[in-house]
Amino acid sequence: MMQEVDAPNCGRENDLVAFLYGELNDVEKESFESHMHTCDLCQLQTSEFSSIRQSVAAWRDESLGHIQVASPVNAGLTIERKTSALAALRAFFDLSPLWMKGAVSFAAILFCILTVLAAARLLPTSAPVATKNGSNQGYSQQEVNALVEKRVQEELHTRKSPEEPAPISPALALNQKTVRPGSRALSSRSYSLASDARNVKARRPLSKAEREQLAADLRLVSSSNERSVDLVDEE
Amino acid sequence: MEAATSDEQIVERALTGDAEAFGEIVQRWERRIFALTFGMLGREEDARDATQETFLAAFRNIRSFRGEAKVSSWLHRIAVNQCITRQRRAKVRKESGLEEEEEKHAASFSASLHYSPAFVVEGRERSAAVRRAVNSLPLELRQVIVMKEFEELTFREMADALDIPLSTVKSRLYTALKQLQMRLQQYES
């Protein structure tokens, strides 16, 4: 039997609706259920309204069932979601054709090789020469310079000591002051460290002819005919 | 544990120039607003458009949101207004004969391919009857049906959204169900 909208009712319509939608607490629910035992109208309407709800739900599910996974506004109002670089790269590879994947892989490998080569060229070649006490800390540039200089001076000293020329005679000492600029001095203390090292390497016992020539250069002999004069007799 | 950010706090962020804040509002409410517009309009395409327009209108008028009402109520009102505007336009189009073709499209949209032809026809007819019955309800009754059946709001949430007493929500829902019952019986007969 269909109930008219304006038909008289029992006055518990709101409870009926709340019962229908499950929004009564336990006490209210028990109270309404006991009422329904005595109210045919409420029993009937509960049954009919439930049927209507099922029809509406069927229409809703039929129409919106496939919508649940899709966002209804994505087409027009785009929401930018942040994705990680790795996820973006993965998505790109998933969507790209095979040839593009190959090209990108080749380009990436080439880029890596070029980067390594560039880094090898740009990196300083004067890497730390040693480590202190096994620690990872290398020598500083100043320390290296000081050590090298010290070592060179020691080397010079050890090489000069056995070959120290004999005390120069007063005449030689006097004549040393007259050495022409640019000529080789025998015992100049003003040589640089590098030139000292070079001279040490080049030093060897002079032959007789060389000694004579040297004496002539230093004007220790009056003329080139005086061949018998030995100014420096080291032997 | 960090408390969940309220809609009102997100709108405040949007008002201070946070570009992503409004996107969060859309994410939170798009499904419910779509359910509302679908229930009000009865067709997916119209519901999509109305949902988009709802959020666009909200974005344009976000500075007019004063915080006196809830964001959900504010969006709900905008969506209902969008639906009313669309229905007025549809009425004009129907009078000009453009609606018939769209009615056919809407009927074919809701058909499922997984049932027998007889079942599909019966279900389609029933769905079409329910859709017509819901669409023929007065606005305030249609609203409560849609909010309950499509948005699945509680009575309290509906009362807050519509800014009406809880008892009024229940009585409107009761009246809406009774009118739906009458209309469906008329269609079936």
Interface residues (C-beta under 8 A of the other chain):
Chain A: M2 Q3 V5 E13 N14 L16 V17 A18 L20 Y21 E23 Q45 E48 F49 I52 R53 S55 V56 A57 A58 W59 R60 E62 S63 L64 I67 Q68 S71 P72 V73 A75 G76 L77 I79 E80
Chain B: E20 G23 V26 Q27 E30 R31 F34 A35 F38 G39 E44 A47 R48 T51 Q52 F55 L56 F109 S110 S112 G123 R126 S127 A129 V130 R131 V134 I145 K148 E149 F150 T154 F155 S167 K170 S171 L173 Y174 T175 L177 K178 Q179 L180 Q181 M182 L184 Q185
